[in-house]
Amino acid sequence: RVQALASTPALHTTMAQCAPVASENVGVSACTVAEQAVAPQSAEPKRVRLVGLDMIRGLMMVVMLLVDYAGAGYASIDHAPWNGVHLADFVMPFFLWVSGASMSISLRVRPGQSHTAVFATAFKRAVRLFVLGLVLQGGWLTQDTEGLKALNLDLSTMRWMGILQRIALVFVITAFVELFVPKLGSESQRRAQTQLAGTLLPRAAGEGSVLAEGAACDRRSFGCELFRTNALGWGVVLCVAAVGTGLTYGVRPPASWPGCAPKVYPCFGDLAGTGVCAEKPSELTSEELHTMACSGPGYLDSQILGVNHVYRKGSDVAEWPPKFGFDPEGFVTTLSAALPMWLGMHVGKVWGLLKDPRSTLVHWAVLGSVLTLVGAVLSVWVPLNKRLWSPSYSLIMSGMATLIYAAFFGLVDATALHPLKFRPVAGLVRTLLTPLEWLGANCILFFVLSDCCGVLSFGLESINWGHPYHKNNIVAWFQNAVLMDWLGLGSGCGGAYEHCGPALMVYVWIEILAWMAICGVLYRKNMFWKI
């Protein structure tokens, strides 16, 4: 019926009168849906950037820098010592979720491409991401006890895992499952899935009406058919997460494991490959280290990665070298972290399938609410724990990411749903949130150069005017002279900038605003750093 009506002048006149979709939003009208249904299948559909996706990514960049830099002065925003959730514990699962949502757009099989070729491209991207993580968090950027900066990569102590390395590994798992695990469902549904992935195949005679009816059916079911179509993929991802969870909670270190000794000591190394194992004020306490080291991931990661290649190191005696370790981004818990990225991809595919804001938001709202509720109930028996990546933590973080993104999408992307009287307010809010879009569009640049990884500060601090090097540089001068002394933020902090909450907070917000301005200029010049 759609094809028959499309050939009539009346429908062409109606379509011509439909308002075009604005480039900055993805709100569509019924006319737009009809145009998509009868559009020639030989041309690739126009891709519209989801502004809300950039905004939630930018929000996470702000939170990451805030907690990484000011967390030392405010324990409530730093990572929870063990069980529980603080502000910093939202960052990693949200990044995995957002990466999955982005993959639903970027992981596309175009005409003439094979699934193997697309996976090879994704794998290469993951390798670049992993290598960048090794450079940034593997121990390449170092300083000695006097604060002198140096580039020194000690292969005997290089940290193998980290934030980018975890994202890269989960990216490979998700891409493999999406591309190679078979889809279920009817031929029209499989064709819709293929089109969603970006492959445009010639339609058989009469198939246009089948696809149009299938799209209408999908909207009536709010896209729930995706769960059945991707049932095998869901099964694989849940098995991977279950393996990680089983190793985390099912493996118990042997009684002889040094990390399970009654008394343990944190170990701190230096550039010479030596160090000391002893308790230090304001560092990880012996009790916190004991809880980590005597866990399944602590034991397994120490065996798999090596004691010298994890984030935290310790010993059961107060002498070097370390005998056990723990990594909050270790290999074992990375398996459990596959679920948030897969859920993010599912959320993106819902919009790709439905192309209807109202039905999409209903699906997301229900899914996010169910995940959050199940995670909250499960936390009664399995506490929220970011370092162990507990299933309750994974579910509740994925649910909250879905709900927050739905709010961004409804506000800045699904503008067709806004009542007329609300649109000026929505436009004002969108303008105020635009800096988050700038940060999200250039998140790799922000992550690398800002104090999330500190590459820019490392370069500035390497230029000094004599001993002591860690105080005689432009960054330390601004922190101590301007913030602590001139502005008086150091009163009550005992002169120690590193743990002076007010000074840290002012500095980090100055940096955030500066990066918003920088990324805004780059955004307007269409300059983006991509991996």
N, C-alpha and C positions, 0 to 999 in steps of 0.2 A: 504494500500500500504506500509505503514511503517513496519507493521508486516511481510509482505511478503518479503520485501527487507532485513529485519534484519536476515532472515534465510539463506541468500546467503553468501558464503565465501567472495565474493568481498567486501560486506559492512563491514564484520568483519575485513578484512584486512585494509580497510580505517579507521575504528574506532581505530584500534590498532596503526595506524600511527598518530593519532591526538595527539597534545601536551596536557598533563594534565593541568588542571586549577591550577594555583599557589595558595597555601593556603592563601596567604595574599591578594588576590584579588578575585573578582567575575566576571571578564570579561570572557565570554564564547564564544566559536566559534560555527559554525553551526554543527560541529561534536559532540560537547558536547550536544547541544540541541537534536540531533538525539539520542544520547545515553540515555538522560533522557526520551525521548519519548518511548523507547523500554525497559527501565529498568524494572526489576521485581517489581511488586507493593507490594510484601510482605515485602520488606525491607524499612525502613524509610530513606528518602533522607539525604545525608550528609549535615550538617549545616555548613556554612562558615561564620565566623564573619565579619560583615561589618565594616571595619576599619574607613570609613568616618563617621559612626555614633558615634564611640568613639571619633573621632577628634572634631566633632561639639559639643559634650557633654563636652569635655575637654576645648574647646574654651570658652564655657559659664561659666565653673568653673573659668577660668582666669579672665573673665570680672566681674564675681560676686565678687571675692575677691578684684579686683582692685577698683571697685566702692564702695563696702562696706567700705573699709579701707581708700582709698584716696579721697572719695567723699566729705569729710568734708573740704578738702583743695582746691578742684576744683569743683565749683558748676555745671560746664558744663557737668560733667560725673555723677553727683549725680542724683537722681530722679527729674524729672520736678516738680515744686511746685504744679501745677494743670494740665492745658491743655498743650499739647506738649509732645515731646519725647526726653529724654536724653539717654546717653549710658546705664545707670542703668535700664531703662525701657525695654530693650531688654531681660533681663535675664529670668523673670518669664514666659512669653509666649513661649520663646524658650525651656525652660525646659519642659513645658507641651507638646510641639510639639515633642521633642525628646523622651519623655516618651511614647507617642502614637506610634511613629515609632518603638520603642523597643517592644511594646506590639504586633505589627504585627508578631514578631518572637516568643516571649515567650508565648503568649496566645494561646496554642495549645491543641487541643483535641486529645489525643493519643488513640490507639486501646484499647478497654476495658474501657475507661473513659466516663463518662457522662458529659454533659455541666454543670450540677449542681456541680459536683465534681471539675471541673476546676474553676468555679466561686468561690467555697468555698476556693480554694487555693489562688486565686487572692484576695479575700476578707481578708483572714488572712494576706497576705502581706501588704494590705492597712492599716490594723489595726496596724501592727508593725510600719509602716511608720508614722501613725498618732501619736502613742504613743511616738516615737522618736522625733517628732516635738514638742509634749507637754514638753518633757524633755529639749529640746534645746531652745525653744522659748516661753515656758509657764511661765518662771520666776523662774526656779529652781536655776540657777546660779546667785547669787546676790553679791552685795558688799555694805557696809555701806558708810556713808559720808566721812569716813577717808580712804576708799579704802580697807578695810579688806574684804577678800573673804569669802563667806559662801555658803553652800548648804541649801536652805530654800524654800520650796514650800508652798506658802500661797494659799490655795484653794479658799479663798474669792476674790483673785485678779488674779488668774491664767488666762493667755491669752489662749483662746480656739483655735483660728485660727492662721495660720502662713504659711510659704512656704511649708513645708512638709505636713501639714494638708490639704492644698488646693490640692496638687498633689494627696494625698490619696483619697479624696472625688471624684475628677474628674476621677481618676483611676477606682473607683468602678462603676461610671456611665458608662464609656466607656466599661468596661468589661461586664457589664450587657447588654448593647445594642448589643454588638458584639456577645455575646453568645446566647441570648434569642430572639432577634428580628428576625423574619423569613427573609430569603433571597428570592429574586425573580429570575426568569430565568428558563432555560431548565434544564433537569436532568443532562446533561453533565456539564453545568455551575455550578450547585449546587455541583456536585461531585468535580469539580475543586476547589470550595470554601472550601469544606470539607478537601480536600487534602492540601490546603493552610493553613488551621488551624492545620494540623498535623495528621488528621485521615486518615488512609490508609485502604480503603475498597476494597474487591475483585471486580475485573472488570467483567462485563458481557461479553459474547462472542462478539467479534467485537468492543468492546468499545474502545480499544486502538487507532484505527484509528479515532474514533470520537473525543477522547481527543486530539490527535495530530492535527487534523484539527481545533478543537476549539482553541488550543494554537496558531496556525498560524493565525486564525481569530482575536484572541485577540491582537496579535502583529500588525496586519494590522490596527486595530482600536486603537492602542496605549493604550489599557487597559481601554478605556472609558466605556466598558460594566460594569465595577465595579460600576459606578454610578447607573445604573439601577438595578443591582443585590442587591445592598445595599440601595435601595431607601427608604425602611421603616426605616432603621437605621439612614440614613441622616435626615429623617423627625423627628424622636424622638430627635436626638441631637439638631437640629435646634429649636425644640419646647422648649427644656430645656434652650438653650441660649436665646431664645426669652422671656421666663419667667423672667430670670435674667435681661435682658435689660429692659423689661417692668416695673419691680419693681424698677430698678435703676432710670429710667427717668419718670416713671408714678406716683410714690408715692411722695407726697409733705408733709413734716412734718407739724403738726398743728401750728398755730401762737403762741401757748403757749409753744412750744418746746424750752427749754433753749438754744439749739444750734443755734436757729435762732434769738437770742437776738441781739440788735445793737452792744453790746460789749461783747466779750467772752474772757476767760483767760485759757491758758493751765494749766493743773494740773499735779504735779509731786509728787509721793508717795515715802515712804521709807519703810524699813523693819518692822517698828513698826506699819504699817497700817495707818499712818497719813501722811500728806504732806501739800503742799501749792499750791494755784492756783494763779498764777501771771505770767506776761510776763517776759521772761528771754532772755538776749542777745544770739544770735546765735542759738536759738531754734526756733520751729515752731512759726510763727508770728500769731497775733490775726486774721488777715484777711484770712490767709490760713486755720486756724482752723475753722473759721466761714463758709468758703465755704464747707469744708468737713462735718462739723457737721449738716449743714442745708440741706444736700442732702438726697435723698431717702435711700441709703445704710447706711449712718450715723445714721439715725433715726431707720431703721429696725434692723440693727445689734445691736444697743443699746438695743432695745426691746427684740430681740431673744437671744443674747448672754449675755446681761447684761452690764451695763455701766462700771463695774469694770473688765470686762473680754475682753476688746478690746485694741488695740495698743495705740491709742491716746485718752486722756481723757481731759475734760474741764468743765468749769462752767460759768454761766452768772454773777457770783459775784466772787470777789477776796477772796474767803475763801473755805476751804475744807469742804465737800467732793465733788468730781466731779458729775456733773448732766447729762452729755452726753458724747458720745464717737464716734470714727470712727476707722475702721480697714481696711487697704489697702488690706488685704487678707481675708476680711469678707465673711460671708456665702452667702449673696445676689449676690455679684459679682463673687463668685466661680461658680455659675450656668452659668453665661455668659462665663466663662473660659473653659467650656466643649468643645467648638468648636476647639481650637488649638490642643488639644490632639486627637480628632477624625480625624482631617485633617492629623496629623502626622501618625496615624494608616493607613489612606487611602494611603498615600505616600509609606509606607512600604509594603502594600498589592499589590501595583502596581508592585513593583519589584518581590514579591513572585509569582505573577501570570504570568508575562511576561518572567522573567529570560532572558531578552534581553536588554543589556545596552543601545543600541541606542533608541529603542522604549520607554524604561523607562525614559530616560533623556528628550525625547521630551514631554512626558506626564507631567513630573515634571516642565519643563521650562514653558510650557503653563499654567499649573495650578498656579504656583508661580507668574507668570506675571499678570494673570487675578486677583488673590486675591490682589496683591499689587496695581494694578490699581484701582480696585473697592474700596479698602480701602482709597486710596488717594482721589478719587472723593467724597466718602461719608464724608470724614473729612471736606469738605467745609461746610456741614450742621451739622455734629456731630463731634466735635473736637476730636483729639486723646487724650485719657485720660486713663492712666494706672490705677489710683485709682478707677475710675468708670468702668473700663474695657469696654470702649465704643466699639460698633461694628466696627467702622472704625479702631480703634487700634487693635482689635482682628484679623481682616482680613489682615491688612498690615503687622503685625508681623508674622502671619502664612505664608503669601506669601513670605516674606523675608527669613524665616527659610527654606522654601522649596527650594528657589533658592540657598541659601548658602550651604545647604546639597547636592543639585545637583552638585555644584562645587566641593565639597569634594569627592563625589562619582565618578564623572568623572575623577578626578585627581588620586585618590589612589585605587579605586575599579575597575572601568571599564577600566583597562589597555589594554584590547584587542582593544579598539578604538584608542589608541594613535598611531600616525605615528611613524615609526621607528626612525626618526631623533629627535623626541621629547621625546622619552622614557628615555634617560639619564637625561634630564632636569627634567622630571616628577619624576624620581627616586631620584634625589637630593632634590627636593621639599618635597617629601614624607618623606625622612630622616629627614629633618629640622622640619617637622610637627609631627614627632613621639612622642615627649614629650606630645603633646596634646592627643594622643592616650593613653598614660600611665595615664594621669589624668582622662580621660573619663572612662577608665576601672575600676578605683577605686574612682569614684566620691563621693560615700557616705563617705568613709574615709576622703577624702579631705574636703568635706563640713563640717563634724563634727569637725575635729581636727584643721583645719586652722582657720584663723580669719574670715571666713564666719560665723562661729558660735562661735569660740574662745575658744573651750574646752582646747586645749593645752596651749594657753596663760593663760587661767584661772588657770590651774594647776601650771604653772611656776610662775605666779604672786602671788599665795597663799603662796609661799616660800619667805619670806622676812627677812630683818635684822633690824626690828624695825620701829617705827613711824617716819615719815608718811609712811604707808604701800604701798600706791600707787606709791611712788617714790623709796623706798628701796627694789627693787626686780630686778632680772636679766633682765627682759624685759624692764623695765623703764630705767635701767642703759644703756642698748644698745641704746635705743631711744634717751635719753637725752645726755649722756656723749659721745657716739661714733658718732652718726649722727649729733646731734645739735652742740656739742662743737668741737670735734676733727676734723670732716669733714667740719665744718663751715656751715652746711645747715640751721642753725637756725638764720643766720643773716637776719634781716628784718622781723622776725616772732615774735618779742617781747618775746622770750623765751617760748612760748606756743607751745609745740609739737603737741597737738591735732588738731591745725588748720594751721600747717606749711606745705604747699603743697609740697615743695621739699623733706623734711624729710619723709613725709608720702609716697611719690612716691618711693623713694629709698628703704624704708623699705619693702613696699609691693612687689616690684620686687625681692628683696632678698628672701622674703618668697616664692614667686611663683617659683623661680628657685630651691629653696631647696625642695619644694614639688614635682617638676618635677623629681628631682634626687631620692627622696624617692619612689615615685610611679613607677619610672623606675626599681628600684631594685625589688620591689614587683612584678612588671609585669613579669620580667625575672624568678622569683621564682614561678610564677603562683599562687600568693596569692592575693585574692580579698575579700573585705568585701561587702557582698550582704545582702539585707533585705529580 
